[in-house]
Amino acid sequence: MSSLTHADVVAYDQHRRPARRRKLLRNIGIFVLLAGPNVALLLIFVYRPLLLSFYYSTLQWNLGSSAARFVGLRNYAQWFTDPQTPTVLGTTAVFAVATVGGSLVIGLALALALNRKLFGRGIVRTVSFAPYVLSGIAVGMLWLYIFDPRYGLLATVLGWLGLDSPEWYTQSPWALLMIIIVYLWKHIGYVALIYLAGLQAVPQDLRDAAALDGATWWRTFRSIILPLLGPVTFFLLITTMLSSLQSFDLIRAMTDGGPLGSTTTLMYQIYLEGFQTGRAGYASASATILFAFLLVITGVQLKYMEKRVHYS
């Protein structure tokens, strides 16, 4: 058997090089063809506005004005020293904790109920998820009539019980509670649907083994089902938190940030500063701060919460 010489190897490599180059170019072309449009859309509609927002935040610029003056970080300093900032952050925190926590708890309870073999279960699943796909403005306008303290449905029901309806529109604690209730009603179906998919993925043999060992329903849920739902809970915690902190439409339709700013979250403050007072530079600074908050919250969740999530 004859052995290959160095010259043979070099000649073979030179012969194969054009073929490898053509294969590489073909793979690059396929990647550009498939991923190129998505990358272009991300660059145009996500990263470009993000960079422009940061640039505008360094300007003293009124919306619609052709003149702008560079002020550096003055808008950020003004935001952190604004006496309204603690109130806005507090309202944002209360709204986020109530909506995220309520969505997860009530959504999981609804998913557990819908996971049972009940009559009309498919219809109930559809009805539960339907509010999530409705327009937030339409939902807000509908619930305004329900919460009307004089002629609303809720006032009528409370009247049957001998109770007076709170002034939902004009009293600050009730206005924020009203927004939270409507937000939960709109988003619980989405959380329940995701949890329901996770419950149906739990192996039945684990439940049967726990039942044979004499475990109660609560013990089975706490020791088997809930840990296996860890990845689902982790996913929902991130998505619901991001959705809550960016909520705008319900507040716009129902309270417009009032009364006396008691329902003005950081997201809604950006709208008020940018489109009502016209301070586009200050609004861009607020938007950049909100982006930083979202980035930090997501990073903390990814780093610390994922350690407690079991994927197998």
N, C-alpha and C positions, 0 to 999 in steps of 0.2 A: 504494500500500500504506500503510495507516494504521499509525502507531507507537503502542506502549503508553505510556500516561501513568503517572505515579507512583501515582495513585489506583487504576489498574487492577492494578498490581503489588501494592499493599497489599491490595486486595480478593482477589486470587488467593492471596496468602500466608495470609490469614485463612481462606480456604476450604480450603486444604490442611493447615492446622495441626491440626485435629482428626484427620485421617487419619494424620498422622505420629505424633501422640500415641497413637492406638490401635495403630499398628504397634509403637511402642516398648514399650507396655505388654504387647502380645502376645509380643514377644521376651523381655522380662523374665520373663513368666509361663512361657514354655517353658524358659528357663534355670533358673528356680527348680524347675520340675517335674523336669528331668533331672539337674541338679547338686545340688539341695537335699538329697536323701537322703545323697549321698556327703559333702557338706560337713558335714552334721549328724553323721554317723558319725565323721568325722575330729575334729570338735570334742569329741565325747563320749568317744571311746575313745583318742585320741592326744594332743591338746593339753590337755585337762582333766587327765588323769593326769600329764602332764609338769609342768604348773603346780603341781599338788598335791604332786608329788614334791619340787619345789624348796621349797615352803612347809614340808613336813614336815622337810626337811633343816635347817631353822632351829630345830627344836624338840628338846628332850630328852624323848623319848617312847618308852616301852616298848610293844611290840605287845600289844594287848588292854587296856591301861590307859586309864582315862577321864581321867587327868590328864596334862597336857603343859606344859612350861615353855619359853618362848622363850629361846634361847641365841645367836641370831645366827649367826655363822660359826664357832662353836666346833667343830662336828662336822667341818667342812672342815680346820680347823687340827689337830684330833686325827688325821685321816686322813693328812695330809702328814707328821706327826711320828711316826706309828706305826712301830715298828721292823719290822713285818711288811710294810709297804707296798712297799719295794724288792723283796722276794721275790715278792710278788703281781704287781707290774709286770713283773719279769723273766720269770716263768712265762707271763704273758699275752703278752709280746713273742715268746718262743720258740715258743709254741703258734701264734700268728698267722702268724709268718714261715714256719714249717714247713708249716702247713696251706694257706696261701694259695699259697706258692711251689710246694709239691708238687702241689696241685690244678691249677694252671695248666700246669706242665710235663708231668705224667703225663696230664692230660686232653687236652692238645694231641697228645701222642704217640698216645693211644688214638683220638682223632678222625682222625688221619692214617691209622691202620690201618683204621678202619671206613669211611673214604672210598674204599677200594679195592674192586674187584669181587671179593669173596671169597664162598665158599660159606657159606650160613647167616648172612650179614651182618645180616639183619633180626633174627634171633633174638639174636645177640650184642649188637646195639644195645639191644634190650629188656632183656636180662639186665643190661647195664651200667648202665642208668638205673634199674632197679627198686630198688636200695638207697636211692636218694634219697627215694623216697616212703614208705619204711618208717618206723615210729616209732623215734625215737632210743632210747627206753627198751628197746624190744624188741631193737634191734640191739646195744645195750650188754650186755644179759643174754645174748644168743647168743654174743657174742665173749668173755664171761667164761669160758665153758666151753672155748672154743678156746685161750685163753691160760692155762688152769689149769696150773701148773708140775708137777703130779703126774699128772693123768689127761686133760689136754687134748689136742686134736688136734695142736697145735703141738709139745707136749712129745713126743708119739709120733713125729712126723716128725724132730725133732732127735735123738731116740734112735736112729732108723735110721741117722743120720749119725754116731753116736758122740759127740754133743754133749749137754750138760746144758741144760735149760731155765732161763732167768733167772727170778728171783723177781719176776714182773711186779707182784704186788700189794703187796709190802712194801719194795721198793727204789725210791728216788725217781727215778733216771734212767729205769729201765725202765717205771715207771708212767706217766710223761708220754709216753714213746715209744709205749706201748700205746694211749693215748688218741689220739695223732696218727695212728697207723696205722688205727685204726677210723674216725676222722673222714674220712681220705682215702678209704677204701673206700666210705664212704657218699656222699661228695659228688663223686667223680671223674666219675660218670656224668652228672651235671648239667653240669659244665664241658665234658665231651666232646661232649655234645649241642649245646651252644651253639657250640662250635668247629666241629662238623661242619656246622652250618647256614652258618657263615661260609666254610668251605672250599668248599661247593657253590655259593656265590655268586661265587667267583673265576672270571673269564672264562677259558674254555678256550683261546681264541686267544692269550692271553698266555703260557700254558704251551707251546703249540705253537711260538710264535715263539722262545721261549727255547731249546727243543729244537733248532730249526733253526739257531740261532746256536751250538750246541755246548755250551750250559750244562749243568753237572752237576745232579743232583737237589738236592744241598745248595745250590748257587749259586741255583737257581731258588727254592728254599724261602726262603733268606735274603734275596734281593733282590726277590722278587715276592710270594710268598705271605704271608710274615710281615708286611711293611708293610701289605698289604691287610687283614690281620686285626687291624690296630691298633684300630679301633672296638670289635671284639668283645673283644679283650684288655682295653681300657679299661673296658668294661662289667663284665667278669668280675672285674677287679681290685677294683672298688668293691663289688660284691655279695658276693664271697667274703670280703673283708676285714670287711665288716659282719657277715656270718654267723659268721665265726670268732670275732670279739670278743664275740659274744653267745651263743656255744655254752654250753649248760647240761646238756642231757639226757644226753649220753654220760658226762660227768663224774659226774653224779648217780647213774647206774646202775652205773658201773664202779668208781670209786674214792672217791666222796664227798669229793673234795678232798684225800685222803691219797695216800701216807703222809706224815705230818708236814707237811701243807699243800703238798706238792710239785706237786700238780695243781690247786691253788686259783688260778683266774684271777680277774680283777676281777669278771666277771659272777657267778662262783660265790661270791665273797666277799659280794656283795650278798645272795644267798640265805642264806648262813650267818649273817650279822649280823641279817638281818630275821626269819628264821623259826626259827633255832636258839638264838641268844643273845637274840633279842627286841628288839634295839636298832633300832627302826624309824627313828628320826631319823638315826642314823649310817648305816644302810643306804640311806636316801634320799639322803644326801650322797654316798655312793659311787656310787649310780645317776646322780646329776647329774654327777659327775665323768666317769663312763663316757660319758654323753651328750655332754659337752664334747669328750672324746677322739674320739668318732666324728665329731662335727661338724668338728673341726679336720682329721682325717685325710681326710675326704671333700672338704673345701674345698681342701686341698693337692693332692689328686689331680686335682680339677677344674681347678685353676689351672695346675699345672705339667705334669701328664701329658698333658692334652688338647692341648698345643702340639705334641707329637710324634705325634699321631694324625692320620692322613690319611683323610678321608671320601670322597675321589673318586680 
